[in-house]
Amino acid sequence: MGRDGRAEQGQIEILVARLVKETNISEKQARDLIEMIGTDWASLLREARFLKARH
């Protein structure tokens, strides 16, 4: 993994933590959403809130 890979992984970790904190979903759910949707914050928030409302 090159330098860019580490930077990208660090950004994903920040997104996971922020998504968990702001929406109260699990870390696994946050990682799954990022894997499916990508890193668009508005889309992640929308889907995380939808997911949380279902449970």
mmCIF file of the N, C-alpha and C atoms, coordinates in Angstrom:
data_MODEL
# 
_entry.id   MODEL 
# 
loop_
_atom_site.group_PDB 
_atom_site.id 
_atom_site.type_symbol 
_atom_site.label_atom_id 
_atom_site.label_alt_id 
_atom_site.label_comp_id 
_atom_site.label_asym_id 
_atom_site.label_entity_id 
_atom_site.label_seq_id 
_atom_site.pdbx_PDB_ins_code 
_atom_site.Cartn_x 
_atom_site.Cartn_y 
_atom_site.Cartn_z 
_atom_site.occupancy 
_atom_site.B_iso_or_equiv 
_atom_site.pdbx_formal_charge 
_atom_site.auth_seq_id 
_atom_site.auth_comp_id 
_atom_site.auth_asym_id 
_atom_site.auth_atom_id 
_atom_site.pdbx_PDB_model_num 
ATOM 1   N N  . MET A 1 1  ? 0.850   -1.170 0.000  1.00 0.00 ? 1  MET A N  1 
ATOM 2   C CA . MET A 1 1  ? 0.000   0.000  0.000  1.00 0.00 ? 1  MET A CA 1 
ATOM 3   C C  . MET A 1 1  ? 0.892   1.228  0.000  1.00 0.00 ? 1  MET A C  1 
ATOM 4   N N  . GLY A 1 2  ? 0.659   2.124  -0.938 1.00 0.00 ? 2  GLY A N  1 
ATOM 5   C CA . GLY A 1 2  ? 1.461   3.318  -1.031 1.00 0.00 ? 2  GLY A CA 1 
ATOM 6   C C  . GLY A 1 2  ? 0.952   4.411  -0.122 1.00 0.00 ? 2  GLY A C  1 
ATOM 7   N N  . ARG A 1 3  ? 1.589   5.518  -0.246 1.00 0.00 ? 3  ARG A N  1 
ATOM 8   C CA . ARG A 1 3  ? 1.224   6.665  0.589  1.00 0.00 ? 3  ARG A CA 1 
ATOM 9   C C  . ARG A 1 3  ? -0.226  7.077  0.374  1.00 0.00 ? 3  ARG A C  1 
ATOM 10  N N  . ASP A 1 4  ? -0.691  7.068  -0.868 1.00 0.00 ? 4  ASP A N  1 
ATOM 11  C CA . ASP A 1 4  ? -2.066  7.443  -1.161 1.00 0.00 ? 4  ASP A CA 1 
ATOM 12  C C  . ASP A 1 4  ? -3.052  6.475  -0.512 1.00 0.00 ? 4  ASP A C  1 
ATOM 13  N N  . GLY A 1 5  ? -2.711  5.212  -0.472 1.00 0.00 ? 5  GLY A N  1 
ATOM 14  C CA . GLY A 1 5  ? -3.567  4.211  0.155  1.00 0.00 ? 5  GLY A CA 1 
ATOM 15  C C  . GLY A 1 5  ? -3.736  4.459  1.648  1.00 0.00 ? 5  GLY A C  1 
ATOM 16  N N  . ARG A 1 6  ? -2.672  4.840  2.288  1.00 0.00 ? 6  ARG A N  1 
ATOM 17  C CA . ARG A 1 6  ? -2.740  5.147  3.724  1.00 0.00 ? 6  ARG A CA 1 
ATOM 18  C C  . ARG A 1 6  ? -3.569  6.399  3.959  1.00 0.00 ? 6  ARG A C  1 
ATOM 19  N N  . ALA A 1 7  ? -3.388  7.387  3.112  1.00 0.00 ? 7  ALA A N  1 
ATOM 20  C CA . ALA A 1 7  ? -4.159  8.624  3.255  1.00 0.00 ? 7  ALA A CA 1 
ATOM 21  C C  . ALA A 1 7  ? -5.644  8.351  3.050  1.00 0.00 ? 7  ALA A C  1 
ATOM 22  N N  . GLU A 1 8  ? -5.952  7.559  2.028  1.00 0.00 ? 8  GLU A N  1 
ATOM 23  C CA . GLU A 1 8  ? -7.350  7.220  1.761  1.00 0.00 ? 8  GLU A CA 1 
ATOM 24  C C  . GLU A 1 8  ? -7.938  6.433  2.931  1.00 0.00 ? 8  GLU A C  1 
ATOM 25  N N  . GLN A 1 9  ? -7.194  5.478  3.459  1.00 0.00 ? 9  GLN A N  1 
ATOM 26  C CA . GLN A 1 9  ? -7.672  4.688  4.597  1.00 0.00 ? 9  GLN A CA 1 
ATOM 27  C C  . GLN A 1 9  ? -7.909  5.586  5.804  1.00 0.00 ? 9  GLN A C  1 
ATOM 28  N N  . GLY A 1 10 ? -7.047  6.548  6.019  1.00 0.00 ? 10 GLY A N  1 
ATOM 29  C CA . GLY A 1 10 ? -7.221  7.492  7.124  1.00 0.00 ? 10 GLY A CA 1 
ATOM 30  C C  . GLY A 1 10 ? -8.488  8.310  6.966  1.00 0.00 ? 10 GLY A C  1 
ATOM 31  N N  . GLN A 1 11 ? -8.767  8.724  5.738  1.00 0.00 ? 11 GLN A N  1 
ATOM 32  C CA . GLN A 1 11 ? -9.991  9.489  5.469  1.00 0.00 ? 11 GLN A CA 1 
ATOM 33  C C  . GLN A 1 11 ? -11.222 8.629  5.715  1.00 0.00 ? 11 GLN A C  1 
ATOM 34  N N  . ILE A 1 12 ? -11.156 7.369  5.337  1.00 0.00 ? 12 ILE A N  1 
ATOM 35  C CA . ILE A 1 12 ? -12.281 6.461  5.570  1.00 0.00 ? 12 ILE A CA 1 
ATOM 36  C C  . ILE A 1 12 ? -12.499 6.275  7.066  1.00 0.00 ? 12 ILE A C  1 
ATOM 37  N N  . GLU A 1 13 ? -11.423 6.131  7.828  1.00 0.00 ? 13 GLU A N  1 
ATOM 38  C CA . GLU A 1 13 ? -11.554 5.979  9.280  1.00 0.00 ? 13 GLU A CA 1 
ATOM 39  C C  . GLU A 1 13 ? -12.231 7.199  9.894  1.00 0.00 ? 13 GLU A C  1 
ATOM 40  N N  . ILE A 1 14 ? -11.884 8.374  9.414  1.00 0.00 ? 14 ILE A N  1 
ATOM 41  C CA . ILE A 1 14 ? -12.508 9.601  9.905  1.00 0.00 ? 14 ILE A CA 1 
ATOM 42  C C  . ILE A 1 14 ? -13.996 9.612  9.553  1.00 0.00 ? 14 ILE A C  1 
ATOM 43  N N  . LEU A 1 15 ? -14.322 9.230  8.331  1.00 0.00 ? 15 LEU A N  1 
ATOM 44  C CA . LEU A 1 15 ? -15.728 9.159  7.920  1.00 0.00 ? 15 LEU A CA 1 
ATOM 45  C C  . LEU A 1 15 ? -16.505 8.158  8.763  1.00 0.00 ? 15 LEU A C  1 
ATOM 46  N N  . VAL A 1 16 ? -15.925 6.993  9.006  1.00 0.00 ? 16 VAL A N  1 
ATOM 47  C CA . VAL A 1 16 ? -16.589 5.969  9.818  1.00 0.00 ? 16 VAL A CA 1 
ATOM 48  C C  . VAL A 1 16 ? -16.898 6.542  11.201 1.00 0.00 ? 16 VAL A C  1 
ATOM 49  N N  . ALA A 1 17 ? -15.895 7.119  11.841 1.00 0.00 ? 17 ALA A N  1 
ATOM 50  C CA . ALA A 1 17 ? -16.083 7.658  13.190 1.00 0.00 ? 17 ALA A CA 1 
ATOM 51  C C  . ALA A 1 17 ? -17.138 8.757  13.212 1.00 0.00 ? 17 ALA A C  1 
ATOM 52  N N  . ARG A 1 18 ? -17.097 9.629  12.235 1.00 0.00 ? 18 ARG A N  1 
ATOM 53  C CA . ARG A 1 18 ? -18.060 10.731 12.180 1.00 0.00 ? 18 ARG A CA 1 
ATOM 54  C C  . ARG A 1 18 ? -19.478 10.224 11.929 1.00 0.00 ? 18 ARG A C  1 
ATOM 55  N N  . LEU A 1 19 ? -19.610 9.264  11.048 1.00 0.00 ? 19 LEU A N  1 
ATOM 56  C CA . LEU A 1 19 ? -20.915 8.705  10.722 1.00 0.00 ? 19 LEU A CA 1 
ATOM 57  C C  . LEU A 1 19 ? -21.509 7.975  11.930 1.00 0.00 ? 19 LEU A C  1 
ATOM 58  N N  . VAL A 1 20 ? -20.687 7.215  12.638 1.00 0.00 ? 20 VAL A N  1 
ATOM 59  C CA . VAL A 1 20 ? -21.139 6.521  13.848 1.00 0.00 ? 20 VAL A CA 1 
ATOM 60  C C  . VAL A 1 20 ? -21.596 7.536  14.890 1.00 0.00 ? 20 VAL A C  1 
ATOM 61  N N  . LYS A 1 21 ? -20.805 8.576  15.094 1.00 0.00 ? 21 LYS A N  1 
ATOM 62  C CA . LYS A 1 21 ? -21.114 9.588  16.108 1.00 0.00 ? 21 LYS A CA 1 
ATOM 63  C C  . LYS A 1 21 ? -22.402 10.347 15.776 1.00 0.00 ? 21 LYS A C  1 
ATOM 64  N N  . GLU A 1 22 ? -22.552 10.746 14.531 1.00 0.00 ? 22 GLU A N  1 
ATOM 65  C CA . GLU A 1 22 ? -23.674 11.595 14.151 1.00 0.00 ? 22 GLU A CA 1 
ATOM 66  C C  . GLU A 1 22 ? -24.980 10.845 13.931 1.00 0.00 ? 22 GLU A C  1 
ATOM 67  N N  . THR A 1 23 ? -24.910 9.556  13.620 1.00 0.00 ? 23 THR A N  1 
ATOM 68  C CA . THR A 1 23 ? -26.137 8.831  13.300 1.00 0.00 ? 23 THR A CA 1 
ATOM 69  C C  . THR A 1 23 ? -26.413 7.659  14.229 1.00 0.00 ? 23 THR A C  1 
ATOM 70  N N  . ASN A 1 24 ? -25.456 7.334  15.087 1.00 0.00 ? 24 ASN A N  1 
ATOM 71  C CA . ASN A 1 24 ? -25.612 6.251  16.055 1.00 0.00 ? 24 ASN A CA 1 
ATOM 72  C C  . ASN A 1 24 ? -25.835 4.881  15.399 1.00 0.00 ? 24 ASN A C  1 
ATOM 73  N N  . ILE A 1 25 ? -25.215 4.664  14.246 1.00 0.00 ? 25 ILE A N  1 
ATOM 74  C CA . ILE A 1 25 ? -25.204 3.331  13.642 1.00 0.00 ? 25 ILE A CA 1 
ATOM 75  C C  . ILE A 1 25 ? -23.921 2.648  14.088 1.00 0.00 ? 25 ILE A C  1 
ATOM 76  N N  . SER A 1 26 ? -23.818 1.358  13.845 1.00 0.00 ? 26 SER A N  1 
ATOM 77  C CA . SER A 1 26 ? -22.614 0.638  14.246 1.00 0.00 ? 26 SER A CA 1 
ATOM 78  C C  . SER A 1 26 ? -21.456 0.958  13.295 1.00 0.00 ? 26 SER A C  1 
ATOM 79  N N  . GLU A 1 27 ? -20.264 0.682  13.764 1.00 0.00 ? 27 GLU A N  1 
ATOM 80  C CA . GLU A 1 27 ? -19.079 0.882  12.924 1.00 0.00 ? 27 GLU A CA 1 
ATOM 81  C C  . GLU A 1 27 ? -19.148 0.000  11.678 1.00 0.00 ? 27 GLU A C  1 
ATOM 82  N N  . LYS A 1 28 ? -19.608 -1.231 11.847 1.00 0.00 ? 28 LYS A N  1 
ATOM 83  C CA . LYS A 1 28 ? -19.740 -2.139 10.693 1.00 0.00 ? 28 LYS A CA 1 
ATOM 84  C C  . LYS A 1 28 ? -20.731 -1.581 9.687  1.00 0.00 ? 28 LYS A C  1 
ATOM 85  N N  . GLN A 1 29 ? -21.864 -1.078 10.159 1.00 0.00 ? 29 GLN A N  1 
ATOM 86  C CA . GLN A 1 29 ? -22.855 -0.500 9.256  1.00 0.00 ? 29 GLN A CA 1 
ATOM 87  C C  . GLN A 1 29 ? -22.263 0.696  8.514  1.00 0.00 ? 29 GLN A C  1 
ATOM 88  N N  . ALA A 1 30 ? -21.504 1.517  9.219  1.00 0.00 ? 30 ALA A N  1 
ATOM 89  C CA . ALA A 1 30 ? -20.870 2.685  8.591  1.00 0.00 ? 30 ALA A CA 1 
ATOM 90  C C  . ALA A 1 30 ? -19.892 2.248  7.506  1.00 0.00 ? 30 ALA A C  1 
ATOM 91  N N  . ARG A 1 31 ? -19.071 1.255  7.800  1.00 0.00 ? 31 ARG A N  1 
ATOM 92  C CA . ARG A 1 31 ? -18.106 0.757  6.810  1.00 0.00 ? 31 ARG A CA 1 
ATOM 93  C C  . ARG A 1 31 ? -18.824 0.171  5.597  1.00 0.00 ? 31 ARG A C  1 
ATOM 94  N N  . ASP A 1 32 ? -19.899 -0.573 5.853  1.00 0.00 ? 32 ASP A N  1 
ATOM 95  C CA . ASP A 1 32 ? -20.671 -1.161 4.753  1.00 0.00 ? 32 ASP A CA 1 
ATOM 96  C C  . ASP A 1 32 ? -21.263 -0.072 3.860  1.00 0.00 ? 32 ASP A C  1 
ATOM 97  N N  . LEU A 1 33 ? -21.806 0.974  4.479  1.00 0.00 ? 33 LEU A N  1 
ATOM 98  C CA . LEU A 1 33 ? -22.367 2.075  3.685  1.00 0.00 ? 33 LEU A CA 1 
ATOM 99  C C  . LEU A 1 33 ? -21.300 2.757  2.843  1.00 0.00 ? 33 LEU A C  1 
ATOM 100 N N  . ILE A 1 34 ? -20.149 3.004  3.425  1.00 0.00 ? 34 ILE A N  1 
ATOM 101 C CA . ILE A 1 34 ? -19.064 3.648  2.686  1.00 0.00 ? 34 ILE A CA 1 
ATOM 102 C C  . ILE A 1 34 ? -18.628 2.774  1.519  1.00 0.00 ? 34 ILE A C  1 
ATOM 103 N N  . GLU A 1 35 ? -18.582 1.473  1.749  1.00 0.00 ? 35 GLU A N  1 
ATOM 104 C CA . GLU A 1 35 ? -18.202 0.559  0.677  1.00 0.00 ? 35 GLU A CA 1 
ATOM 105 C C  . GLU A 1 35 ? -19.235 0.584  -0.458 1.00 0.00 ? 35 GLU A C  1 
ATOM 106 N N  . MET A 1 36 ? -20.516 0.643  -0.105 1.00 0.00 ? 36 MET A N  1 
ATOM 107 C CA . MET A 1 36 ? -21.578 0.627  -1.122 1.00 0.00 ? 36 MET A CA 1 
ATOM 108 C C  . MET A 1 36 ? -21.762 1.977  -1.816 1.00 0.00 ? 36 MET A C  1 
ATOM 109 N N  . ILE A 1 37 ? -21.695 3.056  -1.045 1.00 0.00 ? 37 ILE A N  1 
ATOM 110 C CA . ILE A 1 37 ? -22.064 4.380  -1.560 1.00 0.00 ? 37 ILE A CA 1 
ATOM 111 C C  . ILE A 1 37 ? -20.863 5.205  -1.995 1.00 0.00 ? 37 ILE A C  1 
ATOM 112 N N  . GLY A 1 38 ? -19.773 5.034  -1.284 1.00 0.00 ? 38 GLY A N  1 
ATOM 113 C CA . GLY A 1 38 ? -18.616 5.887  -1.524 1.00 0.00 ? 38 GLY A CA 1 
ATOM 114 C C  . GLY A 1 38 ? -18.481 6.876  -0.387 1.00 0.00 ? 38 GLY A C  1 
ATOM 115 N N  . THR A 1 39 ? -17.848 7.989  -0.636 1.00 0.00 ? 39 THR A N  1 
ATOM 116 C CA . THR A 1 39 ? -17.529 8.922  0.432  1.00 0.00 ? 39 THR A CA 1 
ATOM 117 C C  . THR A 1 39 ? -18.342 10.209 0.386  1.00 0.00 ? 39 THR A C  1 
ATOM 118 N N  . ASP A 1 40 ? -19.394 10.244 -0.394 1.00 0.00 ? 40 ASP A N  1 
ATOM 119 C CA . ASP A 1 40 ? -20.242 11.439 -0.447 1.00 0.00 ? 40 ASP A CA 1 
ATOM 120 C C  . ASP A 1 40 ? -20.989 11.583 0.879  1.00 0.00 ? 40 ASP A C  1 
ATOM 121 N N  . TRP A 1 41 ? -20.673 12.633 1.640  1.00 0.00 ? 41 TRP A N  1 
ATOM 122 C CA . TRP A 1 41 ? -21.184 12.783 2.990  1.00 0.00 ? 41 TRP A CA 1 
ATOM 123 C C  . TRP A 1 41 ? -22.711 12.893 3.034  1.00 0.00 ? 41 TRP A C  1 
ATOM 124 N N  . ALA A 1 42 ? -23.304 13.668 2.158  1.00 0.00 ? 42 ALA A N  1 
ATOM 125 C CA . ALA A 1 42 ? -24.762 13.830 2.160  1.00 0.00 ? 42 ALA A CA 1 
ATOM 126 C C  . ALA A 1 42 ? -25.460 12.495 1.909  1.00 0.00 ? 42 ALA A C  1 
ATOM 127 N N  . SER A 1 43 ? -24.953 11.723 0.985  1.00 0.00 ? 43 SER A N  1 
ATOM 128 C CA . SER A 1 43 ? -25.537 10.408 0.697  1.00 0.00 ? 43 SER A CA 1 
ATOM 129 C C  . SER A 1 43 ? -25.361 9.457  1.873  1.00 0.00 ? 43 SER A C  1 
ATOM 130 N N  . LEU A 1 44 ? -24.196 9.490  2.496  1.00 0.00 ? 44 LEU A N  1 
ATOM 131 C CA . LEU A 1 44 ? -23.957 8.631  3.654  1.00 0.00 ? 44 LEU A CA 1 
ATOM 132 C C  . LEU A 1 44 ? -24.901 8.979  4.800  1.00 0.00 ? 44 LEU A C  1 
ATOM 133 N N  . LEU A 1 45 ? -25.071 10.262 5.072  1.00 0.00 ? 45 LEU A N  1 
ATOM 134 C CA . LEU A 1 45 ? -25.982 10.675 6.138  1.00 0.00 ? 45 LEU A CA 1 
ATOM 135 C C  . LEU A 1 45 ? -27.410 10.232 5.849  1.00 0.00 ? 45 LEU A C  1 
ATOM 136 N N  . ARG A 1 46 ? -27.857 10.449 4.646  1.00 0.00 ? 46 ARG A N  1 
ATOM 137 C CA . ARG A 1 46 ? -29.218 10.074 4.264  1.00 0.00 ? 46 ARG A CA 1 
ATOM 138 C C  . ARG A 1 46 ? -29.440 8.582  4.466  1.00 0.00 ? 46 ARG A C  1 
ATOM 139 N N  . GLU A 1 47 ? -28.537 7.774  3.970  1.00 0.00 ? 47 GLU A N  1 
ATOM 140 C CA . GLU A 1 47 ? -28.695 6.327  4.070  1.00 0.00 ? 47 GLU A CA 1 
ATOM 141 C C  . GLU A 1 47 ? -28.542 5.831  5.504  1.00 0.00 ? 47 GLU A C  1 
ATOM 142 N N  . ALA A 1 48 ? -27.635 6.423  6.261  1.00 0.00 ? 48 ALA A N  1 
ATOM 143 C CA . ALA A 1 48 ? -27.458 6.020  7.661  1.00 0.00 ? 48 ALA A CA 1 
ATOM 144 C C  . ALA A 1 48 ? -28.705 6.339  8.472  1.00 0.00 ? 48 ALA A C  1 
ATOM 145 N N  . ARG A 1 49 ? -29.293 7.484  8.239  1.00 0.00 ? 49 ARG A N  1 
ATOM 146 C CA . ARG A 1 49 ? -30.524 7.850  8.952  1.00 0.00 ? 49 ARG A CA 1 
ATOM 147 C C  . ARG A 1 49 ? -31.671 6.940  8.552  1.00 0.00 ? 49 ARG A C  1 
ATOM 148 N N  . PHE A 1 50 ? -31.743 6.606  7.286  1.00 0.00 ? 50 PHE A N  1 
ATOM 149 C CA . PHE A 1 50 ? -32.760 5.676  6.824  1.00 0.00 ? 50 PHE A CA 1 
ATOM 150 C C  . PHE A 1 50 ? -32.564 4.304  7.492  1.00 0.00 ? 50 PHE A C  1 
ATOM 151 N N  . LEU A 1 51 ? -31.329 3.849  7.518  1.00 0.00 ? 51 LEU A N  1 
ATOM 152 C CA . LEU A 1 51 ? -31.003 2.571  8.111  1.00 0.00 ? 51 LEU A CA 1 
ATOM 153 C C  . LEU A 1 51 ? -31.360 2.567  9.611  1.00 0.00 ? 51 LEU A C  1 
ATOM 154 N N  . LYS A 1 52 ? -31.030 3.632  10.302 1.00 0.00 ? 52 LYS A N  1 
ATOM 155 C CA . LYS A 1 52 ? -31.311 3.724  11.737 1.00 0.00 ? 52 LYS A CA 1 
ATOM 156 C C  . LYS A 1 52 ? -32.814 3.728  11.996 1.00 0.00 ? 52 LYS A C  1 
ATOM 157 N N  . ALA A 1 53 ? -33.581 4.391  11.152 1.00 0.00 ? 53 ALA A N  1 
ATOM 158 C CA . ALA A 1 53 ? -35.025 4.467  11.322 1.00 0.00 ? 53 ALA A CA 1 
ATOM 159 C C  . ALA A 1 53 ? -35.685 3.106  11.144 1.00 0.00 ? 53 ALA A C  1 
ATOM 160 N N  . ARG A 1 54 ? -35.093 2.247  10.348 1.00 0.00 ? 54 ARG A N  1 
ATOM 161 C CA . ARG A 1 54 ? -35.638 0.910  10.098 1.00 0.00 ? 54 ARG A CA 1 
ATOM 162 C C  . ARG A 1 54 ? -35.458 -0.022 11.279 1.00 0.00 ? 54 ARG A C  1 
ATOM 163 N N  . HIS A 1 55 ? -34.502 0.267  12.163 1.00 0.00 ? 55 HIS A N  1 
ATOM 164 C CA . HIS A 1 55 ? -34.192 -0.655 13.273 1.00 0.00 ? 55 HIS A CA 1 
ATOM 165 C C  . HIS A 1 55 ? -34.765 -0.185 14.571 1.00 0.00 ? 55 HIS A C  1 
# 
